[in-house]
Amino acid sequence: MEKRMQSLNAQAPLLPGDHQEDYNLKDTSPQLGERWPNGGAFGGRGWINGGDRFTSTYDLVEQMFYLYVKVVKAKELPPSSVTGSCDPYVEVKLGNYKGRTKHFDRKSNPEWNQVFAFSKDRVQSSLLEVFVKDKEMAGRDDYVGRVVFDLNEVPTRVPPDSPLAPQWYRLEDRRGEGKVRGEVMLAVWMGTQADEAFPEAWHSDAASVHGEGVFNIRSKVYVSPKLWYLRVNVIEAQDVVANDRSRLPDVFVKAQIGNQVLRTKICPTRTPNPLWNEDLVFVTAEPFEEQLLITVEDRVHPSKEDVLGKISLPLNEFEKRLDHRPVNSRWFNLEKYGFGVMEGDRRKELKFSSRIHLRVCLEGGYHVLDESTMYISDQKPTAKQLWKQPVGILEVGILGAQGLLPMKMKDGRGSTDAYCVAKYGQKWVRTRTIMETFNPRWNEQYTWEVYDPCTVITLGVFDNSHLGGNSGGGSNAGRDARIGKVRIRLSTLEAHRTYTHSYPLLVLHPHGLKKMGELQLAIRFTTLSLANMIYVYGQPLLPKMHYLHPFTVNQVDNLRYQAMNIVARRLGRAEPPLRKEVVEYMLDVDSHMWSMRRSKANFFRIMSLVSGMVAIGQWFGNVCYWKNPITSVLVHILFLILVWYPELILPTLCFYMFLVGLWNYRYRPRYPPHMDTKLSWAESVNPDELDEEFDTFPTCKPHDVVRMRYDRLRSVAGRIQTVVGDIATQGERFESLLGWRDPRATSLFIVFCVCAAVVLYATPFRVVALVGGLYYLRHPRFRSKLPSVPSSFFKRLPARTDSLL
C-alpha cells in the first residue's frame, strides 16, 4: 500500500504554492466501533462493568459520548408573587453551556418533551444543574427551583436497551438547603450518537443557534419523491371549428403539467378532423398535485394562436402500466369559453366545441432518470412490484472533515458551519451541522440497499447559511456554499472490506482549482449472494422498457432536467429543507453544459485509449522490421504454429488474456477512485476557459468577449470538422470500390476479386495464410520505402469531397 501511494504521489502534478500530496487520497486509521471503556460513565462507574463492550450498530464511526438530559414536564409550579401566574421554562446548565426549553404562558403544569445533548469531550464540570424559571416581561426572570446531578452517578444506556424511564424530582431552593413547591420530570443518562434521542436533541456545540435555525442544523434522512413518466398519445380530434368560420384551421395540440409544456406538430392537412398520433412524455411525482391540461389550438399566423378547446384531467384517473401492452384509449369532450350571441352580451359561455381522442398512461416500467447517467445511483423501475431482490448492503460512516477553508465572516473572523449530504438511490442523508470549526467530526453511519453494484454514491460537503439571525451567518435568503464532492463507484470496491480514507474536496472556481479540505469516510460493501451478483452483471443496465420503447436523446435530456427540478422542489419543502443549490450540485445539473476544459479532458481520454493500440502497432512494426531479431523469430514461430493448427487461435487468445489478467492482479487498485485533477485538466486550464465554463446560459459577458470565445470555438470546431471529413473520405473510398464512380478502378478491382476467388478456391487456406503472413513479416531487406500497391490504389479512389461547395 505504501508503494502504491508513493507511485500515486509521483503521478500527481504540482501547482504553485501546493504540495504534491494535497490532491491525493490518503489512508487513515480511525478507531472504529463502539467501545465503552471504564464502564462508560464520567467517573468510571455505570451500568456496564468489566472490559470494553462492542456492538455492531455503529461499527464504521468513531464513538462519541454525550450526556443526555430529557426534560419531560413539570407540575404544581408556584405562581409569581407579582403577576399571580407562572410562565415557566427550563434551563439546563453544564459548565459554560446552557440550553433552554420554550416557555409557556400562564401554565403551572407544562409539558416540554425536549432532549439536550452535551458532548463529553467539552464538559469541564462535574455537576449538572437543571433550573426551572418563570419568564418575566421586563426585568430578570424569577427563580422557581433547581435539581442538581453529580455526573459520576449518571447511569449509562446502550442501545438496544429500552429508553431510560424519566422520574419526578422535587425542586430545591437556590442554595440547595431545602425543598420548594413544584416538581419536574427528568431523565439523565450517558450515551453515544447511536441513541434514538440524538437526531432531535439540542446540542451544546450549536448553543449559539436559536429559533428556526435549530431545525436547520439537525441530521435527517430524506426520500426522493416517486417519479413517473406520463405518456400522452394524442391520436385525433373531431369537429374542430376555427373561430373564423371562413377557413379551415391549422390545428395542433398543446399539453401542460405544471411548468412542463409540450405540443404536437401542426396537422399537415387542413381538416376539421385532424390526425396526429404523437406521443408527449412528461415527468410527474406522487402525490400528484398538478393536472394535465390539454388545449387544441389553431395557428392563425406565426404570431397568433387561437384556443379552440381545452380540458383539464386529474392524473389519478389514468392507468398505471407495467409493460409495453397498450392501454385503452378514450374520447374526451373539449370545453371552450366564448361570447354569447343569441343571449346578448353574456361572456364566458361554457359549451362543448369538439372532442379529442387520447391514450394516456403512467409508465411504471421505466426508471425515471433524475441524475446524470454517468454517475447513476439507481436503475430500478418506478413500479415497486418490478423490483428485484437487493444484491448487497452499502454502509457508509461519515467520520468528519479536516482543514476546511473559511466560507464566511462571522464576528470579524472566518468561519465554517459544515454539514455533509450523501445520495444513493432514492435515499438522501444529511448530517447535523457542526458550528464554527474547520475540523468537524460528524461520526454518523448510514445504510443503503444495493440493487446493482455498477452504481455511484455521491457525497457533498456544504456550508450552512441558514442558521438564523443569532448566528451571523447571513440571511435566510443566502445559499449554502459548496465545499466539495466525492463520488465512489460501488463496483470498484472489494466485498466485505472496510475502506477508511481521506478524500480531497476539490472545487473549481472561476480563478482556478482549489482544495477546500478533506472528507474522512469509512465504507463497506457487503454482498448478500454471489449467484445474484453474477446474474446482475449479465442484465441490461436499465429496465426493459427503455429498450422496447426507447426515448430519443433530446427526450432523455429534457425529461432528466424536469425530474431534477421536481426532486429539488419536493426536497426543498421538507423540514429542514434540502435546498435547491444542494440538490442541483449533488445531481450534476450542469454536467451537459459546454466546457472547453471537459472537452480537452475527453479528447485526451480518447487519445490515451488510442495510444495503447498505437503502441501495439509500433511493436508489431518493430517485429516486421526486425528491430529485435529474437522477438521477430519467436513471432514467426508462433505464427507458423497457429497456421498449422488454426484451431489453437481462439484458445491461445483467451489464455493470453487470462495470463494478462493474472499478471495485472498484482497491480490492482488498493483504494477507491477519487477526483483526478490531471485527468480532469483542472490544473493547467486557461483562466478564460474557466470563466467561460462558469458563465450563465444565455451568456452575460460583453460582446467582445463573446466574439473572442466564438472565434476560438470556431477554430476548435474547424479541426474537428477536418477529422470528421477525413473519416468520411475513407468510408466513401470503400464505397467507390464497387460504385463505378471511377470505371477503371472498379474494373480493376472486380477483375482482381474474381482472380482471387479462383486462387483461394484452389489453394488450401493454410497455404494462403502462410504466404500472406510471411510476406507481411518479411525482412526489411525485402521491403521498399515506397507505399504498397494496395495502399496506392486505395488512395487514388474518388470520394465525394469534390462535390462539396
Stockholm file with secondary structure:
# STOCKHOLM 1.0

chainA/1-805         MEKRMQSLNAQAPLLPGDHQEDYNLKDTSPQLGERWPNGGAFGGRGWINGGDRFTSTYDLVEQMFYLYVKVVKAKELPPSSVTGSCDPYVEVKLGNYKGRTKHFDRKSNPEWNQVFAFSKDRVQSSLLEVFVKDKEMAGRDDYVGRVVFDLNEVPTRVPPDSPLAPQWYRLEDRRGEGKVRGEVMLAVWMGTQADEAFPEAWHSDAASVHGEGVFNIRSKVYVSPKLWYLRVNVIEAQDVVANDRSRLPDVFVKAQIGNQVLRTKICPTRTPNPLWNEDLVFVTAEPFEEQLLITVEDRVHPSKEDVLGKISLPLNEFEKRLDHRPVNSRWFNLEKYGFGVMEGDRRKELKFSSRIHLRVCLEGGYHVLDESTMYISDQKPTAKQLWKQPVGILEVGILGAQGLLPMKMKDGRGSTDAYCVAKYGQKWVRTRTIMETFNPRWNEQYTWEVYDPCTVITLGVFDNSHLGGNSGGGSNAGRDARIGKVRIRLSTLEAHRTYTHSYPLLVLHPHGLKKMGELQLAIRFTTLSLANMIYVYGQPLLPKMHYLHPFTVNQVDNLRYQAMNIVARRLGRAEPPLRKEVVEYMLDVDSHMWSMRRSKANFFRIMSLVSGMVAIGQWFGNVCYWKNPITSVLVHILFLILVWYPELILPTLCFYMFLVGLWNYRYRPRYPPHMDTKLSWAESVNPDELDEEFDTFPTCKPHDVVRMRYDRLRSVAGRIQTVVGDIATQGERFESLLGWRDPRATSLFIVFCVCAAVVLYATPFRVVALVGGLYYLRHPRFRSKLPSVPSSFFKRLPARTDSLL
#=GR chainA/1-805 SS CHHHHHHHHHHSCCCTTCCGGGGSCEECCCCBBCCCGGGGSTTSCSSCCSSCCCCSTTTTSBCCEEEEEEEEEEESCCCCTTTSSCCEEEEEEETTEEEECCCCSSCSSCEEEEEEEEEGGGCCCSEEEEEEEECCSSSSCEEEEEEEEEGGGCCBCCTTSCCCCCEEEEEECTTSSSEEEEEEEEEEEEEETTSTTTTTSEEGGGTTCCGGGGGGGSCEEEECCCEEEEEEEEEEEESCCCSSTTSCCCEEEEEEETTEEEECCCCSSCCSSCEEEEEEEEEEESSCCSEEEEEEEEEEETTEEEEEEEEEEEGGGSEEESSSCCCCCEEEEEEEEEECSTTSSCEEEEEEEEEEEEEEEEECSSCCCCSCGGGCCCCCCSSGGGCCCCCEEEEEEEEEEESCCCCEEETTEEECCEEEEEEETTEEEECCCBCSCSSCEEEEEEEEEESCSSCEEEEEEEECCCSCGGGTSCCTTCCCEEEEEEEEEGGGSCBTCEEEEEEEEEEEETTEEEEEEEEEEEEEEEESCHHHHHHHTTSCSSCTHHHHSCCCHHHHHHHHHHHHHHHHHHHTTSSSCCCHHHHHHHTTTTTTSCCHHHHHHHHHHHHHHHHHHHHHHHHHHHHHTTSSHHHHHHHHHHHHHHHHCGGGHHHHHHHHHHHHHHHHHTTCCSSCCCCCTTTTTCSSCCHHHHHHHTCCSSCCSCHHHHHHHHHHHHHHHHHHHHHHHHHHHHHHHHHHTTTCSSHHHHHHHHHHHHHHHHHHHHSCHHHHHHHHHHHHTCCGGGCCSSCCHHHHHHHTSCCGGGGCC
#=GC SS_cons         CHHHHHHHHHHSCCCTTCCGGGGSCEECCCCBBCCCGGGGSTTSCSSCCSSCCCCSTTTTSBCCEEEEEEEEEEESCCCCTTTSSCCEEEEEEETTEEEECCCCSSCSSCEEEEEEEEEGGGCCCSEEEEEEEECCSSSSCEEEEEEEEEGGGCCBCCTTSCCCCCEEEEEECTTSSSEEEEEEEEEEEEEETTSTTTTTSEEGGGTTCCGGGGGGGSCEEEECCCEEEEEEEEEEEESCCCSSTTSCCCEEEEEEETTEEEECCCCSSCCSSCEEEEEEEEEEESSCCSEEEEEEEEEEETTEEEEEEEEEEEGGGSEEESSSCCCCCEEEEEEEEEECSTTSSCEEEEEEEEEEEEEEEEECSSCCCCSCGGGCCCCCCSSGGGCCCCCEEEEEEEEEEESCCCCEEETTEEECCEEEEEEETTEEEECCCBCSCSSCEEEEEEEEEESCSSCEEEEEEEECCCSCGGGTSCCTTCCCEEEEEEEEEGGGSCBTCEEEEEEEEEEEETTEEEEEEEEEEEEEEEESCHHHHHHHTTSCSSCTHHHHSCCCHHHHHHHHHHHHHHHHHHHTTSSSCCCHHHHHHHTTTTTTSCCHHHHHHHHHHHHHHHHHHHHHHHHHHHHHTTSSHHHHHHHHHHHHHHHHCGGGHHHHHHHHHHHHHHHHHTTCCSSCCCCCTTTTTCSSCCHHHHHHHTCCSSCCSCHHHHHHHHHHHHHHHHHHHHHHHHHHHHHHHHHHTTTCSSHHHHHHHHHHHHHHHHHHHHSCHHHHHHHHHHHHTCCGGGCCSSCCHHHHHHHTSCCGGGGCC
//
